[in-house]
Amino acid sequence: MKKVIVNYAAILSGLAIAAFGVVAFVLPQGIMIGGTTGIGRILYYFYGIPVSYTVGAVNIILFSIGAFILGKKFALSVVVSTFAYPAFINLFEHMDFLAEISDDGLLSAIFGGVIVGCGLGIVIKFGASTGGSDIIAIILNRKFNIPVGPPIYIIDFSILILQIFFARGTEEILWGILLTFLYSLVADKVVVAGGGAVQLVIISKKYEQIRRRLQDIVIGTTVLYGESGYLAEPQHTLLCVISGRELNRVQNEILTIDAEAFIIINQVKEVKGRGFSFEVGKAQQLRAEKARKKADF
């Protein structure tokens, strides 16, 4: 229970930080942004609807569709983001002084990108979804085995393009590009402290159970044989490389089997080979096949 409380507190903190960055730096300067916030900015420009209302409405619609198609387990994984993020935006929108923090577009794009990226990174790091366009991408991934990344990029890019038509000048467009680049970069850094993949070295007496569990969720491992330095006992070690988004889930799976497992987490600058530089969709395919068999059963 304590771990669950800490996780949800961290997720809520991340959502609050992201919402603060949007309201304090992005919206006052009219900087372009993707996702449901970008949709909210479009409707605010044409109809004067507060951004938080649009974000809340779109999130609830997407949440309902996701829950209907993917079930209760999925709904529980995104329910916090669906309702908390627009609530935080609405809260900060009522603090008029936030809009006066900076009147410089470049500084707002930089600080907004860093703050929003920190918030999103915390949310992802603790195993939650940010909701919004993520839900569409997850549905496409689960039902049609389409990788999660491309749909998110396409949706965000389309939302950014729509905002170009009412931009006050080329500077707003450039600020929007800078903002998007910064919050994507910072979020990645927060999730894995740099890089797009992490290496896990797992030392546990229950290594065989851990190996089988990681195999079930389609995580490849290598077993290293050696001995402990202090007692000179035979020691088996598992080595695996995963994406940053899988880190929270894999850690939880390991600690569920052995709460005393010794885990070393290293940043990986570059990974090449099967599953990373080629056949990158094989893991998604295997997971989809397992999910279908489980559903049929």
C-alpha positions as CSV (number, residue, x, y, z in Angstrom):
1,M,0.0,0.0,0.0
2,K,2.8,2.4,0.8
3,K,4.4,1.8,-2.6
4,V,1.1,2.4,-4.3
5,I,0.6,5.7,-2.4
6,V,4.1,6.8,-3.3
7,N,3.6,5.9,-7.0
8,Y,0.3,7.8,-7.3
9,A,1.8,10.8,-5.4
10,A,4.7,10.9,-7.8
11,I,2.3,10.6,-10.8
12,L,0.1,13.5,-9.5
13,S,3.2,15.6,-8.8
14,G,4.4,15.0,-12.4
15,L,1.0,16.0,-13.8
16,A,0.9,19.1,-11.7
17,I,4.4,20.1,-12.8
18,A,3.5,19.6,-16.5
19,A,0.2,21.6,-16.0
20,F,2.1,24.4,-14.3
21,G,4.6,24.6,-17.2
22,V,1.8,24.8,-19.7
23,V,-0.3,27.5,-17.9
24,A,2.7,29.6,-16.7
25,F,4.8,29.6,-19.9
26,V,3.1,28.0,-22.9
27,L,-0.4,29.4,-23.1
28,P,0.4,33.1,-22.1
29,Q,2.8,33.4,-25.1
30,G,0.6,31.5,-27.5
31,I,3.3,28.9,-28.1
32,M,2.3,25.9,-30.2
33,I,2.0,22.5,-28.4
34,G,0.8,19.1,-29.3
35,G,-1.6,16.6,-27.6
36,T,-4.9,17.5,-26.0
37,T,-3.4,20.8,-24.8
38,G,-2.9,21.8,-28.4
39,I,-6.5,20.9,-29.2
40,G,-7.5,23.1,-26.3
41,R,-5.5,26.0,-27.6
42,I,-7.1,25.7,-31.0
43,L,-10.7,25.7,-29.6
44,Y,-9.8,28.6,-27.2
45,Y,-8.6,30.7,-30.2
46,F,-11.8,30.1,-32.2
47,Y,-14.5,29.8,-29.5
48,G,-13.0,31.1,-26.3
49,I,-13.4,27.7,-24.5
50,P,-10.9,27.4,-21.6
51,V,-8.1,25.0,-22.4
52,S,-8.8,22.9,-19.2
53,Y,-12.4,22.3,-20.3
54,T,-11.3,21.0,-23.8
55,V,-8.5,18.9,-22.3
56,G,-10.9,17.4,-19.8
57,A,-13.6,16.6,-22.4
58,V,-11.2,15.1,-24.9
59,N,-9.5,13.0,-22.2
60,I,-12.8,11.7,-21.0
61,I,-14.0,10.7,-24.5
62,L,-10.7,9.0,-25.2
63,F,-10.7,7.3,-21.8
64,S,-14.2,6.0,-22.4
65,I,-13.2,4.6,-25.8
66,G,-10.1,3.0,-24.4
67,A,-11.9,1.5,-21.4
68,F,-14.6,0.0,-23.8
69,I,-12.1,-1.4,-26.2
70,L,-9.3,-2.5,-23.9
71,G,-11.1,-3.2,-20.6
72,K,-10.9,-2.2,-16.9
73,K,-7.3,-2.9,-16.4
74,F,-6.3,-0.3,-19.1
75,A,-8.8,2.1,-17.6
76,L,-7.2,1.9,-14.2
77,S,-3.8,2.6,-15.7
78,V,-4.9,6.0,-17.2
79,V,-7.7,7.2,-15.0
80,V,-5.5,9.4,-12.8
81,S,-4.0,11.2,-15.8
82,T,-7.4,11.5,-17.6
83,F,-9.0,13.5,-14.8
84,A,-6.0,15.0,-12.8
85,Y,-4.2,16.7,-15.7
86,P,-7.1,19.0,-16.8
87,A,-8.0,19.6,-13.1
88,F,-4.5,20.9,-12.5
89,I,-4.7,23.1,-15.6
90,N,-8.0,24.5,-14.4
91,L,-6.5,25.2,-11.0
92,F,-3.5,27.1,-12.4
93,E,-5.7,29.0,-15.0
94,H,-7.4,30.7,-12.0
95,M,-4.0,32.0,-10.8
96,D,-3.7,35.1,-13.0
97,F,-0.3,36.0,-11.7
98,L,1.2,32.9,-13.4
99,A,0.7,34.5,-16.8
100,E,2.9,37.4,-15.8
101,I,6.0,35.3,-14.9
102,S,7.6,36.0,-18.3
103,D,6.7,38.1,-21.4
104,D,9.6,36.8,-23.4
105,G,8.6,34.1,-25.9
106,L,12.0,32.4,-26.2
107,L,12.5,32.2,-22.4
108,S,8.9,30.8,-22.1
109,A,9.6,28.2,-24.7
110,I,12.8,27.1,-22.9
111,F,11.4,27.1,-19.4
112,G,8.1,25.6,-20.6
113,G,9.8,22.8,-22.4
114,V,12.0,21.9,-19.4
115,I,9.2,22.0,-16.9
116,V,6.7,20.2,-19.0
117,G,9.3,17.6,-19.9
118,C,10.2,17.0,-16.2
119,G,6.5,16.5,-15.4
120,L,5.9,14.1,-18.3
121,G,9.1,12.2,-17.5
122,I,8.0,11.7,-13.9
123,V,4.6,10.4,-15.0
124,I,6.2,7.9,-17.4
125,K,8.9,6.9,-15.0
126,F,6.4,5.8,-12.5
127,G,4.6,3.6,-15.0
128,A,1.6,5.8,-15.9
129,S,0.3,7.0,-19.2
130,T,-0.2,10.7,-19.9
131,G,-3.6,10.0,-21.5
132,G,-4.7,12.0,-24.5
133,S,-3.2,10.9,-27.8
134,D,-1.3,8.1,-25.9
135,I,-4.7,6.3,-25.6
136,I,-5.2,6.2,-29.4
137,A,-1.7,4.9,-29.9
138,I,-2.2,2.2,-27.3
139,I,-5.4,1.1,-28.9
140,L,-3.8,0.8,-32.3
141,N,-0.9,-1.1,-30.8
142,R,-3.1,-3.6,-28.9
143,K,-5.6,-4.2,-31.8
144,F,-3.4,-3.8,-34.9
145,N,0.1,-4.3,-33.6
146,I,1.1,-0.8,-34.8
147,P,4.1,0.6,-32.8
148,V,3.1,3.2,-30.2
149,G,5.5,5.9,-31.4
150,P,4.4,6.8,-35.0
151,P,0.7,7.4,-34.2
152,I,1.6,9.8,-31.3
153,Y,4.0,11.7,-33.6
154,I,1.4,11.9,-36.4
155,I,-1.3,13.1,-34.1
156,D,0.9,15.7,-32.4
157,F,2.3,16.9,-35.7
158,S,-1.2,17.3,-37.1
159,I,-2.2,19.4,-34.1
160,L,0.9,21.5,-34.4
161,I,0.1,22.1,-38.2
162,L,-3.4,23.3,-37.4
163,Q,-2.0,25.9,-35.0
164,I,0.2,27.4,-37.7
165,F,-2.9,29.0,-39.4
166,F,-3.5,31.3,-36.5
167,A,0.1,31.9,-35.3
168,R,0.9,35.6,-34.9
169,G,4.2,35.1,-36.7
170,T,7.1,32.8,-37.5
171,E,8.5,33.2,-34.0
172,E,5.5,31.4,-32.5
173,I,6.1,28.5,-34.9
174,L,9.8,28.4,-34.0
175,W,9.1,28.6,-30.3
176,G,6.6,25.7,-30.7
177,I,9.3,23.6,-32.4
178,L,11.8,24.4,-29.7
179,L,9.2,23.6,-26.9
180,T,8.4,20.2,-28.5
181,F,12.1,19.3,-28.9
182,L,12.9,20.3,-25.3
183,Y,10.0,18.6,-23.5
184,S,10.6,15.4,-25.5
185,L,14.4,15.5,-24.7
186,V,13.9,16.3,-21.0
187,A,11.2,13.6,-20.5
188,D,13.6,11.0,-21.9
189,K,16.3,12.2,-19.6
190,V,14.0,12.0,-16.6
191,V,12.7,8.5,-17.4
192,V,16.1,6.8,-17.7
193,A,18.6,9.6,-16.7
194,G,19.7,9.8,-20.4
195,G,19.5,7.6,-23.4
196,G,16.7,5.5,-24.8
197,A,17.6,2.1,-23.3
198,V,18.8,0.7,-20.0
199,Q,20.8,-2.3,-19.0
200,L,19.8,-4.4,-16.0
201,V,22.1,-6.7,-14.1
202,I,20.0,-8.9,-11.8
203,I,21.6,-11.0,-9.0
204,S,19.2,-13.2,-7.2
205,K,18.9,-16.8,-5.9
206,K,15.5,-16.9,-7.6
207,Y,17.1,-16.1,-11.0
208,E,15.4,-19.0,-12.8
209,Q,11.9,-17.7,-11.7
210,I,12.8,-14.2,-12.8
211,R,14.2,-15.4,-16.1
212,R,10.9,-17.3,-16.8
213,R,8.8,-14.3,-15.8
214,L,10.7,-12.0,-18.1
215,Q,10.5,-14.5,-20.9
216,D,6.7,-14.5,-20.4
217,I,6.5,-10.7,-20.9
218,V,8.9,-11.0,-23.9
219,I,12.0,-9.6,-22.3
220,G,15.2,-11.4,-23.5
221,T,17.9,-12.2,-20.9
222,T,21.4,-13.6,-20.8
223,V,22.5,-15.9,-17.9
224,L,26.0,-15.2,-16.7
225,Y,27.7,-17.8,-14.5
226,G,30.2,-16.9,-11.8
227,E,30.7,-16.8,-8.0
228,S,30.2,-14.4,-5.2
229,G,33.3,-12.5,-4.1
230,Y,32.8,-12.7,-0.4
231,L,31.7,-16.3,0.2
232,A,32.9,-17.7,-3.1
233,E,29.6,-19.4,-3.7
234,P,28.2,-20.2,-7.2
235,Q,26.3,-17.1,-8.4
236,H,24.0,-16.8,-11.4
237,T,23.4,-13.3,-12.9
238,L,20.8,-12.2,-15.4
239,L,21.7,-9.5,-18.0
240,C,19.0,-7.7,-20.1
241,V,18.6,-4.5,-22.1
242,I,15.2,-2.8,-22.2
243,S,13.6,0.5,-23.3
244,G,13.2,3.2,-20.7
245,R,9.4,2.9,-20.8
246,E,9.7,-0.7,-19.7
247,L,11.9,-0.1,-16.7
248,N,9.2,0.5,-14.1
249,R,7.3,-2.6,-15.1
250,V,10.3,-4.9,-15.3
251,Q,11.6,-3.7,-11.9
252,N,8.1,-4.5,-10.4
253,E,8.1,-8.0,-11.9
254,I,11.6,-8.7,-10.5
255,L,10.8,-7.4,-7.0
256,T,7.5,-9.3,-6.9
257,I,9.4,-12.5,-7.2
258,D,12.4,-11.6,-5.0
259,A,12.1,-8.4,-2.9
260,E,15.8,-8.7,-2.0
261,A,17.1,-9.0,-5.6
262,F,20.2,-7.0,-6.3
263,I,19.6,-4.9,-9.4
264,I,22.1,-2.7,-11.2
265,I,20.6,-0.2,-13.7
266,N,23.0,1.3,-16.3
267,Q,22.4,3.9,-18.9
268,V,23.0,2.6,-22.4
269,K,24.1,5.1,-25.0
270,E,23.5,2.8,-28.1
271,V,22.1,-0.6,-28.7
272,K,22.5,-2.6,-31.9
273,G,21.3,-6.1,-32.7
274,R,18.2,-8.2,-32.8
275,G,15.2,-6.4,-31.3
276,F,16.9,-3.0,-31.4
277,S,18.5,-2.1,-34.7
278,F,16.5,-4.7,-36.7
279,E,13.3,-6.8,-36.2
280,V,12.2,-4.1,-33.7
281,G,8.6,-5.2,-34.1
282,K,9.2,-8.8,-33.1
283,A,8.6,-8.2,-29.4
284,Q,5.4,-6.4,-30.0
285,Q,4.2,-9.2,-32.3
286,L,5.0,-11.9,-29.7
287,R,3.2,-9.9,-27.0
288,A,0.2,-9.4,-29.2
289,E,0.1,-13.2,-29.9
290,K,0.3,-13.9,-26.1
291,A,-2.5,-11.4,-25.4
292,R,-4.8,-13.0,-28.1
293,K,-4.2,-16.5,-26.8
294,K,-5.0,-15.3,-23.2
295,A,-8.1,-13.6,-24.4
296,D,-9.3,-16.7,-26.3
297,F,-8.6,-18.8,-23.2
